[in-house]
Every structure is written in C-alpha cells, then in structure tokens.
C-alpha cells in the first residue's frame, strides 16, 4: 500500500519551490493547482492546508481531486516577508503526505515617507548670520531598498532664501531676517522616496523671528509745530507728540521727556501730550523751542530726539483791511455788451491777524440799482462777475455793499465797502454820477452767511495756479473797456459844440432814495473803507 501523491502546477512565479508574490496583489490571486492521486486507485483521498497565512485551498470543480491554492487578502511586505505552508493529503487507510510550499512576498512602493512631526515649529533671533542652521528634518519610509530612501525638498510656498539639503534634511536660512519686516514664516516641506512612481508626504514649517532691540524710537515728524493762543491756561493740552518703536515688548516701550524748558513744560509719557505748567503770555514770549527725547526699554536702550516749536497766536483784534476799491466814491464803467460770467472788478482785502483769523470771506449784504441781482461776488476771491446779460432798461448806477469778514475766534470781525458800477456805453456826465455817489443810498441789508470752506493745501495751490490766467483776463477786459470808452469820447467830441450843452444837461434816471437803511446791520457800527 502506497501513500497519496501531491502534484503541484504553479500559476504564480515559482523558482526552486519558492513562489514569489508581490504585496498588494488582489484578493483571490491564484498561486497553484494541486492534483491529489492515489497510486492504488482504490482509496478515497482528502487534503487540507496546514500553516498560517492569508491563503485558502479549495476543491476546483468540476474536476475530482483538483484543488486551487489562492490568497484571501492582500499581502503586506512590511508585516511579513515569507510564508511556509503545507498541503497535506491522506487516504482512508491513514496514509498521508505533506507538500511544503514557500511563498516569498516581494516589496512594492506602497508606503509614503513619514515625518517625525507634521508641524515643525521653529524660532530664530533676528539679525542672524547668513546660512544659519534652523533644524534637521527627519522622515522614514517603511519600504525596502530604494523605495525606502528619502529625499527632502522645499514646498513651492517657501521663500527663496531658505535652503533644505536634499540628502541630510538640514534646513538653513541664507539671509539675515528682520522681525520688523516679517515676524512669522509658514511654508511646506516634502519628503519623497525613490520608488516608482515616487511617493511623498508633506509637513508644515513655521518660523517665528524673535525681536532684538535694533530700532530706535521714531517720531512721526522730526519737527513739530504747535500754534497756541495767548493766555492759554496752565496744564492745557498744547499738542500730542507721536512716537513709535518698531521693536516688540519691552524693546518697543517708549518714555518721553523734555530736555530743555522742563520748568515750564511737561509731557505725558503714556499719551505723548505736551502741556504747559503755567499760562502762556504772548507779550512776554511769542515762541518756544523745545527738544523732546524718546528712550525705549531695550538693553541697551536706544533713543532719538525731536524739535518742538510752540508759537503763541494773537487774539483776533484786527478786522479785514480793504485795499481795493480805495474809496466808497470810486466807480467803474460796465459796458452793456459785457458777456455773462465776465469778471467786472474785485474787492481785495488783507487781515493783519494770522491763521483762521486771517481767512477772509466776501459777501454782498446790500444792493441798489435797476436790476441789482445782475452781479455776484465770489466768497473766497472777492471777484465780482456779471450774472446775466444787460438789457436797455438795466442802464444806470449799481451800488453793492460788500461785507469782508474774517474767520476769527472767538468772534469774527468785518469791514464793509461800497462797490459802485455804472452800466452805460459811455461816461457822458461824470459830475452827475459823482453827485449820486455822494448821496447815501437806501439799501436794505439782507446779509447771508457766505458759503466758504477752507480748502486743503493742494486745492489752494490749484486755485493759486489759476490766478495768472484770471489776472490776464481782467487786464484784457479792462483794456477793452478803456479802448471802447476812448473811441466813444472821440466820436462825441467830433459831433460839434451844438450837442455839447445837451450832453451836459442829460440826466441818467437812477431810482435812489436818500439814505441807507441800517436797521438790519449788526450791532457793531458799519465800517467804510476810505483808504
């Protein structure tokens, strides 16, 4: 009686009795067929699989005594590299035989590198030396051979001045870092194995740049100027001295002190408020020059100084002074052909005060004439322009009472001047006009607050840049008026003596009353400039 026979037929790669399987082979991967034979052909034969591992031996239908060896789950090289199993066959008489099968698991690149830390937090003091060492990255790969060899690379978001050694993983910074320029850096690094295709993993690096006391306190301005009204009360707030320090913590803390004049002035270290210990009198001293020192809390401490100029302002005790027109008795000829929008004349005034006390506004507070609304005044420049076209019934004398007011505090001051405009083709009876000017016109005062705003400096500059053009236009207009007037006088003289008497007796009908109605003026007396 002979034992059963086990005859394998390998499907997988087999060399000298060792089957080679790659890890990650799918479930139910066939390894071999086994045929179980009974040499005597009269006994029933059975078989089974002996040994541990993810394998299964099952009858292969529809054939008798045929069995299939296959996997039951994927193999993992990192868990176990070699399996040894036996196919055991026995017959009904108790004879059995073992067929040992060795299965070698082949490594595949199924593992990515793993960083020892996913978040790598670093710090370095600013003003470091170039190529300063930051850290050494470390990542492992469970695969074998080249598949487990790791190389290191910076992520695409890493600044160019950081360097990472591909082989050693040493991270360095090539340049000097400045905390005041940038305090925190955050970027990615990669660990890549040498498998095919390669696998990689990513970690995040954060770098905090630590502060050094490398910045002196910085004043917003090196020269501060403050304008203070005289008789300013003691310990009143003169101004705020703004100072910053780009350093952090104690290095950025700043203390202020007055280097000179500390017997009169004191400064609040926390808020930078400059105050005078006593009331300031302009008549005793009109200005002060102080030096303020700022010292930070670093070790060693750094400091800087700033110059403070304090100018005491006089109170608003000067009303605007009208320079043109020079007299309330002067007048200007306005031709009826003058186009609307044309400049006619101007009121020009100055104020001896300074600051807001010298900002002047112009307004027409009283009008008299055939059509008094025909003229308007620019509240900022004092330019008087024609609003509407002049008609035949608009001829005559116009009297405009102009108020020139400053923006003084606590109370604005003002002056007034009479602007006289004679609308006609010529001045044929000057003595008659002068007689009208000597009469006080009946003018109702309808004062309106002029709408004027203080422009920013750049707007003033733009306005100033237009002045030459306006002056040129005014000169051209006045020249044209003078030319037309001269031609008219010349033509009149040529007409002969017989018309001369009629011209002298000609009267211009201007409806005027005898007195100025002052009932709507302010309580202060109206001032007439007669310069």
Residue pairs with C-beta under 8 A, 6 or more apart in sequence:
1 40
1 93
1 95
2 39
2 40
2 95
3 91
3 95
3 96
3 97
4 36
4 37
4 38
4 39
4 43
4 45
4 47
4 89
4 90
4 91
4 95
4 96
4 97
5 36
5 37
5 38
5 39
5 89
5 97
6 34
6 35
6 36
6 47
6 87
6 89
6 97
6 98
6 99
7 34
7 35
7 36
7 37
8 32
8 33
8 34
8 87
8 99
8 101
9 32
9 33
9 34
9 35
10 19
10 31
10 32
11 30
11 31
11 32
11 33
12 19
12 20
12 21
12 29
12 30
12 31
12 32
13 19
13 20
13 21
14 20
14 32
17 100
17 101
17 102
18 102
18 103
18 104
19 31
19 32
19 101
19 102
19 103
19 104
20 103
20 104
20 106
21 29
21 31
21 71
21 75
21 103
21 104
21 105
21 106
22 75
22 105
22 106
22 108
23 74
23 75
23 76
23 77
23 105
23 106
23 107
23 108
23 110
24 74
24 75
24 108
24 110
25 71
25 74
25 75
26 71
26 74
27 71
27 72
27 73
27 74
28 70
28 71
28 72
29 70
29 71
30 68
30 69
30 70
31 55
31 69
31 70
31 71
31 101
31 103
32 68
32 69
32 101
33 60
33 66
33 67
33 68
33 69
34 47
34 57
34 66
34 67
34 68
34 69
34 87
34 99
35 65
35 66
35 67
36 45
36 46
36 47
36 65
36 66
36 67
36 89
37 45
37 65
38 44
38 45
38 91
43 91
43 92
43 93
44 91
44 92
45 65
45 89
45 90
45 91
45 92
46 89
46 90
46 91
47 57
47 67
47 87
47 88
47 89
47 90
48 57
48 87
48 88
49 55
49 56
49 57
49 69
49 85
49 86
49 87
49 88
50 85
50 86
50 87
50 88
50 98
51 83
51 84
51 85
51 86
52 83
52 85
53 80
53 83
53 85
53 103
54 71
54 72
54 73
54 74
54 75
55 69
55 70
55 71
55 72
55 83
55 85
55 103
56 69
56 70
56 71
56 72
57 67
57 68
57 69
57 87
58 67
58 68
58 70
59 66
59 67
59 68
60 66
60 67
60 68
67 87
69 87
69 101
75 105
76 105
77 105
77 106
77 107
77 108
77 110
77 143
77 144
78 111
78 142
78 143
80 105
81 104
81 105
81 107
82 102
82 103
82 104
82 105
83 102
83 103
83 105
84 100
84 101
84 102
84 103
85 100
85 101
85 103
86 98
86 99
86 100
86 101
87 98
87 99
87 101
88 96
88 97
88 98
88 99
89 96
89 97
89 99
90 96
90 97
107 143
107 144
107 145
107 147
108 143
108 147
109 143
109 147
109 193
109 195
109 196
109 197
109 198
109 199
110 143
111 141
111 142
111 143
111 147
111 148
111 193
111 199
112 141
112 193
112 199
112 200
112 201
113 139
113 140
113 141
113 150
113 191
113 192
113 193
113 199
113 200
113 201
114 139
114 140
114 141
114 142
114 191
114 201
115 137
115 138
115 139
115 191
115 201
115 203
116 138
116 139
116 140
117 203
118 203
118 204
119 203
119 204
119 206
120 135
120 137
120 189
120 203
120 204
120 205
120 206
121 206
121 208
122 134
122 135
122 171
122 205
122 206
122 207
122 208
123 207
123 208
123 209
123 210
124 132
124 134
124 173
124 177
124 207
124 208
124 209
124 210
125 209
125 210
125 212
126 176
126 177
126 178
126 179
126 180
126 209
126 210
126 211
126 212
126 214
127 176
127 177
127 178
127 212
127 214
128 173
128 176
128 177
129 176
130 173
130 174
130 175
130 176
131 163
131 172
131 173
131 174
132 172
132 173
133 170
133 171
133 172
134 162
134 171
134 172
134 173
134 207
135 170
135 171
136 168
136 169
136 170
136 171
137 152
137 164
137 169
137 170
137 171
137 189
137 191
137 203
138 169
139 150
139 152
139 169
139 191
139 201
139 203
140 148
140 150
141 147
141 148
141 149
141 150
141 191
141 193
141 199
142 148
143 193
143 195
146 193
146 194
146 195
147 193
147 194
147 195
148 193
149 193
149 194
150 191
150 192
150 193
151 166
151 167
151 191
151 192
151 193
151 194
152 164
152 165
152 166
152 167
152 168
152 169
152 189
152 190
152 191
152 192
153 164
153 166
153 189
153 190
153 192
154 162
154 163
154 164
154 187
154 188
154 189
154 190
155 187
155 188
155 189
155 190
155 202
156 188
157 187
157 188
158 164
158 187
158 188
158 189
158 205
159 185
159 187
161 173
161 174
161 175
162 171
162 172
162 173
162 174
162 185
162 187
163 171
163 172
163 173
163 174
164 170
164 171
164 172
164 189
165 171
165 172
171 189
171 205
173 207
177 209
178 209
179 209
179 210
179 211
179 212
179 247
179 248
180 214
180 215
180 246
180 247
182 209
183 208
183 209
183 248
184 206
184 207
184 208
184 209
185 205
185 206
185 207
185 209
186 204
186 205
186 206
186 207
187 204
187 205
188 202
188 203
188 204
188 205
189 202
189 203
189 204
189 205
190 200
190 201
190 202
191 200
191 201
191 203
192 198
192 199
192 200
193 199
193 200
211 247
211 248
211 249
211 251
211 252
212 247
212 251
213 247
213 251
213 296
213 298
213 299
213 300
213 301
213 302
214 247
215 245
215 246
215 247
215 251
215 296
215 302
216 245
216 296
216 302
216 303
216 304
217 243
217 244
217 245
217 254
217 294
217 295
217 296
217 302
217 303
217 304
218 243
218 244
218 245
218 246
218 304
219 241
219 242
219 243
219 292
219 294
219 304
219 306
220 242
220 243
220 244
221 242
221 306
222 306
222 307
223 306
223 307
223 308
223 309
224 239
224 241
224 306
224 307
224 308
224 309
225 308
225 309
225 310
225 311
226 238
226 239
226 274
226 308
226 309
226 310
226 311
227 311
227 313
227 355
228 238
228 280
228 310
228 311
228 312
228 313
229 312
229 313
229 315
230 280
230 281
230 282
230 283
230 312
230 313
230 314
230 315
231 279
231 280
231 281
231 282
232 238
232 276
232 279
232 280
232 312
233 279
234 276
234 277
234 278
234 279
235 275
235 276
235 277
236 275
236 276
237 273
237 274
237 275
238 265
238 274
238 275
238 276
238 310
239 273
239 274
239 308
240 271
240 272
240 273
240 274
241 256
241 267
241 272
241 273
241 274
241 292
241 306
241 308
242 272
243 254
243 256
243 272
243 294
243 306
244 254
245 251
245 252
245 253
245 254
245 294
245 296
246 252
247 296
247 298
250 297
250 298
251 296
251 297
251 298
252 296
252 297
253 296
253 297
254 269
254 294
254 295
254 296
254 297
255 269
255 294
255 295
255 296
255 297
256 267
256 268
256 269
256 272
256 292
256 293
256 294
257 267
257 269
257 292
257 293
257 295
258 265
258 266
258 267
258 290
258 291
258 292
259 290
259 291
259 292
259 293
259 305
260 290
260 291
261 288
261 290
263 277
264 276
264 277
264 278
264 288
265 274
265 275
265 276
265 277
265 288
265 290
266 274
266 275
266 276
266 277
267 273
267 274
267 275
267 292
268 274
268 275
274 290
274 292
274 308
280 310
280 312
281 312
282 312
282 313
282 314
285 312
286 311
286 312
287 309
287 310
287 311
287 312
288 308
288 309
288 310
289 307
289 308
289 309
289 310
290 307
290 308
290 309
290 310
291 305
291 306
291 307
291 308
292 305
292 306
292 308
293 303
293 304
293 305
294 303
294 304
294 305
294 306
295 301
295 302
295 303
296 302
296 303
313 354
313 355
313 357
314 353
314 354
314 357
316 353
316 357
316 406
316 408
316 409
316 410
316 411
316 412
316 413
317 353
317 413
318 351
318 352
318 353
318 357
318 413
319 351
319 406
319 413
319 414
319 415
319 527
320 349
320 350
320 351
320 360
320 404
320 405
320 406
320 413
320 414
320 415
321 349
321 350
321 351
321 352
321 415
321 529
321 531
322 347
322 348
322 349
322 404
322 415
322 417
322 529
322 531
323 348
323 349
323 350
323 531
324 346
324 347
324 348
325 345
325 347
325 417
325 419
325 529
326 529
326 531
327 529
327 530
327 531
328 417
328 418
328 420
328 437
328 528
328 529
328 530
329 420
329 434
329 437
329 438
330 420
331 397
331 420
331 421
331 422
331 433
331 437
332 344
332 345
332 420
332 421
332 422
333 422
333 424
333 426
333 427
333 481
333 485
334 344
334 386
334 390
334 398
334 421
334 422
334 423
334 424
335 423
335 424
335 425
335 481
335 484
336 390
336 391
336 392
336 394
336 395
336 423
336 424
336 425
337 390
338 344
338 386
338 390
339 386
339 389
340 386
340 387
340 388
340 389
341 385
341 386
342 385
342 386
342 477
343 383
343 384
343 385
343 470
343 473
343 474
343 477
344 375
344 384
344 385
344 386
344 421
345 384
345 419
345 421
346 381
346 382
346 383
346 384
346 474
347 362
347 377
347 382
347 384
347 402
347 404
347 417
347 419
348 382
349 360
349 362
349 382
349 404
349 415
350 358
350 360
351 357
351 358
351 359
351 360
351 406
352 358
353 406
353 408
356 406
356 407
356 408
356 409
356 454
357 406
357 407
357 408
357 409
358 406
359 406
359 407
359 454
360 382
360 404
360 405
360 406
360 407
361 379
361 380
361 404
361 405
361 406
361 407
361 450
361 452
362 377
362 378
362 379
362 380
362 381
362 382
362 402
362 403
362 404
362 450
363 377
363 379
363 402
363 403
363 405
363 447
363 448
363 449
363 450
364 375
364 376
364 377
364 400
364 401
364 402
364 403
365 401
365 402
365 403
365 416
365 445
365 446
365 447
365 448
366 399
366 400
366 401
366 443
366 444
366 445
366 446
366 516
367 373
367 375
367 398
367 399
367 400
367 401
367 443
368 398
368 399
368 400
368 441
368 442
368 443
368 512
369 396
369 397
369 398
369 399
369 421
369 423
369 510
370 393
370 394
370 395
370 396
370 398
370 423
370 510
370 511
371 388
371 391
371 394
372 398
372 400
373 387
373 388
374 386
374 387
374 388
374 390
374 394
374 398
375 384
375 385
375 386
375 387
375 398
375 400
375 421
376 384
376 385
376 387
377 383
377 384
377 385
377 400
377 402
378 384
378 385
379 450
379 451
379 452
380 452
380 463
381 463
382 402
382 404
383 470
384 400
384 419
384 421
390 423
394 423
395 423
395 424
395 508
396 422
396 423
396 424
396 508
396 509
396 510
397 420
397 421
397 422
397 423
397 433
397 436
397 437
397 508
397 510
397 512
398 420
398 421
398 422
398 423
399 418
399 419
399 420
399 421
399 441
399 443
400 418
400 419
400 420
400 421
401 416
401 417
401 418
401 419
401 443
401 445
401 516
402 416
402 417
402 418
402 419
403 414
403 415
403 416
403 447
404 414
404 415
404 416
404 417
405 412
405 413
405 414
405 450
406 412
406 413
406 414
407 454
414 524
414 527
415 527
415 529
416 526
416 527
416 528
416 529
417 528
417 529
418 528
420 437
422 433
424 508
425 488
426 485
426 488
426 489
426 492
427 433
427 485
428 492
428 503
428 506
429 503
429 504
429 506
429 507
429 508
432 507
432 508
433 508
436 510
436 512
439 512
439 514
440 514
440 515
440 516
441 512
441 513
441 515
441 516
442 512
442 513
442 514
442 515
442 516
442 517
443 516
443 517
444 517
444 520
445 517
445 518
445 519
445 520
445 521
446 520
447 520
447 521
455 463
492 499
492 503
518 526
